[in-house]
Amino acid sequence: MKTEGCRTWRESLGAYVLGHLGEEERAGLKAHLEGCSDCRAEAESLSLVSRLLPHADPQRFGPAPVPPAALADRVAARIDAERGVRRRTRRWRLGMGMSGAIAVAGATAVAIILLVGSSGAGPEQQVVFGSLPPGVRIAATLQPRAFGTQIEMYVSGIRSGTLCRVFLRGPNGARVSAGTFRYRYGGDSEAVLSSALDLSRTEAVGVRAGERTFIEPVSPA
């Protein structure tokens, strides 16, 4: 699993071991843990710590240390630099997919491109969402994995801080959660998520951004 995707899931590990996640988010995180040994090891470590919390004495705690004033700026600058590298690579891949869709479908706003994954795990699918509000772009790359399906989400043009809930829809119409992430910085945002639903049984991929839900069909594998 990619480092960026693990970073997104690990934000929820604390709530997971304490039993504070909703049913959909918990199912998505469990699916990720089945395929990621690093995150699974961290979850087990946090689980041991959570068992000791009832024995902690708050009266013995001192004041929380204050971080350096410039720490937040340094962290933000490092995140921006890493996102810039990933954004340029992602734009190139999406540009190739969208230009091919325009050549084949003319004015069609939706493109679903079937590629053969270089990892040898099977064919991946790139899905570009259509019927979006002006300025909004959403795309997904779906890759079959042993635990189900890995989803690389690309979002641009929505309000910064918006919570995005990603899910796959199966043959019976049921939605299987793939996790959540927050859109940041008012530019491009990417996340690597996972769902327990097999790609061969996936009929659509969806994103609930704030109060709006966008769903795009997935072509049969």
N, C-alpha and C positions, 0 to 999 in steps of 0.2 A: 504494500500500500504506500502511496506517495506521502511524503512528509507533510505537505499542505493539508491533505485530507485527514491525516491523523491529528494534526493540530486542531482542526475543527471539531473532531469527535472528542478529543481529550478535554475540551471545555465543559463537556457534559458528564465526565466520569465521576466527579464529586457528587453531583445530584443523583447519578445512577446508583452508586454504592449506598447512598443514604435512602434510596427508595423514593425520591422526589420527582422522578421523570414521569411524564404522561405515558399512556399505553403505547401510542404510535412511536414516540421518540425512543422508548425503552426497547421496542422490538427492532428498530433500525440500528440502535447501538449494539444490541446483542448480535445482530447479523454481522456487523463490522468486527466485533471482537472474535468471532469464529474464524475470520480470515486474517487477522492481524495479531501476531504473537506479541509485538511490542506494547500495543495498547492493552492487550489482555493481561500482560504482566503488571502494567501500571495499575489497572483496575484491581487486581488481586492485592497489590501493595496498599492501595487506598482502602480496600475493604478491611485489612488488618488494622489500619489506623482508626477507621470508623468505629470499630469494636471497643477502642480504648476511650472514645470521647465521653461516655457516661461517667468515667472515673476522673475526668479532669476537674480541677478546682479553680473556677474563675477568679477567686480572691487572691490567688498566688500569681496571677499574670501581671506583668508590668505594662507600661505604655507601649504601644506599637511603635517600632522604629520608623522614622521619617525618611523616605528615599531622597536622594539628591534632587535638587530642583530641576536639573537638566536631563534627568533620566528619561522622562516621558518624551522629550524631543528627540533623544538619541534612538529610542525604541521605534518611534514613528518614522524617523528617517530610514532606519534599517528595513522596516516593513515595506515602505514605499519603494526602496531600491530593489527588493526581492520581487515585489509585485510587477515592477516595470519589466523585468526580464521575462517573467511568465506571460505578461500581457502581450509582449511583442510576438512570442511564439504562438500564443493562442490566436491572435489576430491573423497571423499568416495561415493557420490551419482553417479558420473560419472563412477567410477570404477565398481560399481555394474551393471550399465546399459551396459557398454562395455563388461564386462565378459560374461553377458548373451547373447549378440549378437554374440560373438565369438563361444560360445557353440552351438548356433542354426545355424549360417550361415557360420561357418568355416572361410574362408579367406575373407568374405565380409567385406568391410570397413565401411558400413553404418548400423546403428541400429536405429530403431524407436520403442520405448517401451511405451506401453499404461499402465498407472497406474491409480488407483482410488485415487483422491486427498483427503487428510485428512480433508480439510476444508469443504467438503460436497458440493462444488460449481460445481462439475462435474469432469469427468476424465481429467487428465492432460497428455500431451504427451512430451516425451523426444526425441529429435532429435539430432543425432550425424552426423556431416557433413563428407562426404567422398570426394575423389578426391581433396585433398588439397596438397599444396606444402610441401616438407619435413620439419618437425619440427613445422608445424602449426596445431593447434587443435581448432575446433569451435564446440560448442554444444549449444542447446537451450532447455529450458523447457517451454512449452506453457500451459497456464492455462485459461480456460474460465472464464470471469467475466461479470458483468452486463453491463459494458461499451464496451465490445468487447473481447479482448484477452490480457492477461498479458504475457510478454516474459522475461524470465531470460536468458541472454546471457552469455556464457563463451567463452573467446578467449585467446589463448596462441600462442606465437611464431612469431608474426608480429612486425614490427618496432615500437618502443616506440614513442608515439605522433600521431600515425595514427588515422585519423577520421574514425569511423565505423558507417555507416548508415544502420539501420535495417528496414526491411519491410516484410509484408506478401503479398502473391499473391492469389487473389481470383479466382473463377471459370472462369471469363471472361479474365483472364490474367492480369488484372489491379493490380498495386502495391499500397498497402496502407501503408503509413509510420508508423513506430513505434518509431521514434526518433533516436537520435545519441548519441555516447559517444566516448571518446578518449582512446586508448590503452596506458597504462602507465607502467613505471618501468621495461619493458623488461621481465616480468614474466607472471603470470596469471592476467586476467582482467575480471571483472564481471559487469553487469549492469542489472537493472530491468526496463523494458520499457513497453509500452502499445500501442495497436492499436485498432482502432474502428471496424476493421473487426472481425466478429464472428468466433470462432475457427471451428465451424461446416461447415463454408463456405471457410475455408483456405485450399489451395492446396499445398502451399510451403512457406518456410521461407527463407529469403535471407539476406546477409550481404555484403555491399559494403565497403571494407577495402582499403582506398586509391583509386587506379585506378583499383582494381580487385573486381569482384563480384562473390560471392559464393551462390548458391541456392540449397536447399535440399527439396525434397518432404515431405509432411505431410500426413500420412495415414488417411483415412476417419474416422471421430469420430464414 
